[in-house]
Amino acid sequence: MKRKHNPVARISPIKIFCHQIFLSGLEGKLLIDIGSGPTIYQFFSACESSQEIIATDYTDKNLQELEKWLKKMPGAFNWSPVVKYVDKWAEKEERVRRAIRRVLKCDVLKERPLEPVVLPASAGLISLCLEAACPTPQACRDALRYLRTLLRPGGHLVLSGSFETTFFMVGGKRFPALPLNEKFPREALQEAGFIIKKLEKVARAAETHLDNHSDYTGLFFLVAQRGD
Ligand SMILES: C[S@@+](CC[C@H](N)C(=O)[O-])C[C@H]1O[C@@H](n2cnc3c(N)ncnc32)[C@H](O)[C@@H]1O
């Protein structure tokens, strides 16, 4: 039986985690989201503590979608059904729009992921894209080292991802993913020069097991600090 993909089932734990993290004092002027996709839900909590947010992605299509939403252009995605649980959604939407200062091309497989743009070192990075972006575990370890250079010393990385994912579907199109085991995030972050401050793992919600948009077995959410 095919089930309709419910985005809220996947987004909720991420949203709750981001909310806890950003409300627990992860503050700083500049926050960069790495691999934003066309989505904006991740900015609802972040805009409480960061005055300036930079959204990034690898694909031009995703960057265009974000620009469309930012500029309220015709055909922009309507996020209200997905984020209806956010208090005072309409006010928040405007706040997020004001906070997002730039939408930039990014490639985490490059030593300088935002090249040719050079930004001041940021207080924080958020990311949910590594399993989609990295073809091998080594590429993923390298990407974490490259991302570290975007952070100021002592800055924080809020990283989320999934375990054992081999594919995910977007709009009927199948994308490959790098299956990460449960040890990987901790080992790879330590090797890349981060100190893990908080790590939560969530088993896949039972109600999503029949949903065939992806084969992940669980999700992880962590906060790590640049270790110098
Ligand atoms: C699973 S989606 C996650 C999107 C969004 N962060 C979210 O939370 O829903 C993975 C994203 O990684 C982006 N991506 C793929 N390869 C990348 C790369 N080499 N560098 C940066 N982002 C990449 C994709 O375009 C996609 O938007």
The ligand as a Tripos MOL2 file, in Angstrom:
@<TRIPOS>MOLECULE
LIG
   27    29     1     0     0
SMALL
NO_CHARGES

@<TRIPOS>ATOM
      1 C1         17.7080   16.0760    2.2210 C.3       1 LIG1
      2 S1         17.8130   17.6860    1.5000 S.3       1 LIG1
      3 C2         17.6710   18.6790    2.9490 C.3       1 LIG1
      4 C3         17.1480   20.0510    2.6790 C.3       1 LIG1
      5 C4         16.9070   20.9150    3.9250 C.3       1 LIG1
      6 N1         18.1630   21.1760    4.6160 N.3       1 LIG1
      7 C5         15.9150   20.2980    4.8950 C.2       1 LIG1
      8 O1         16.2090   20.2880    6.0950 O.co2     1 LIG1
      9 O2         14.8360   19.8570    4.4890 O.co2     1 LIG1
     10 C6         19.5320   17.7740    1.0860 C.3       1 LIG1
     11 C7         19.9720   19.0690    0.4340 C.3       1 LIG1
     12 O3         21.3740   19.0010    0.1860 O.3       1 LIG1
     13 C8         21.6330   19.7030   -1.0050 C.3       1 LIG1
     14 N2         22.9480   19.2910   -1.5290 N.ar      1 LIG1
     15 C9         23.2190   18.2330   -2.3370 C.ar      1 LIG1
     16 N3         24.5240   18.2200   -2.6320 N.ar      1 LIG1
     17 C10        25.0850   19.2790   -2.0000 C.ar      1 LIG1
     18 C11        26.4100   19.7830   -1.9230 C.ar      1 LIG1
     19 N4         27.4210   19.1730   -2.5580 N.pl3     1 LIG1
     20 N5         26.6310   20.8860   -1.1930 N.ar      1 LIG1
     21 C12        25.6110   21.4970   -0.5190 C.ar      1 LIG1
     22 N6         24.3340   21.0610   -0.5510 N.ar      1 LIG1
     23 C13        24.0700   19.9590   -1.2920 C.ar      1 LIG1
     24 C14        20.4740   19.3200   -1.9020 C.3       1 LIG1
     25 O4         20.3260   20.2230   -2.9940 O.3       1 LIG1
     26 C15        19.3150   19.3450   -0.9160 C.3       1 LIG1
     27 O5         18.6990   20.5990   -0.8910 O.3       1 LIG1
@<TRIPOS>BOND
     1     1     2 1
     2     2     3 1
     3     2    10 1
     4     3     4 1
     5     4     5 1
     6     5     6 1
     7     5     7 1
     8     7     8 2
     9     7     9 1
    10    10    11 1
    11    11    12 1
    12    11    26 1
    13    12    13 1
    14    13    14 1
    15    13    24 1
    16    14    15 ar
    17    14    23 ar
    18    15    16 ar
    19    16    17 ar
    20    17    18 ar
    21    17    23 ar
    22    18    19 1
    23    18    20 ar
    24    20    21 ar
    25    21    22 ar
    26    22    23 ar
    27    24    25 1
    28    24    26 1
    29    26    27 1
@<TRIPOS>SUBSTRUCTURE
     1 LIG1         1 GROUP 0 **** ****
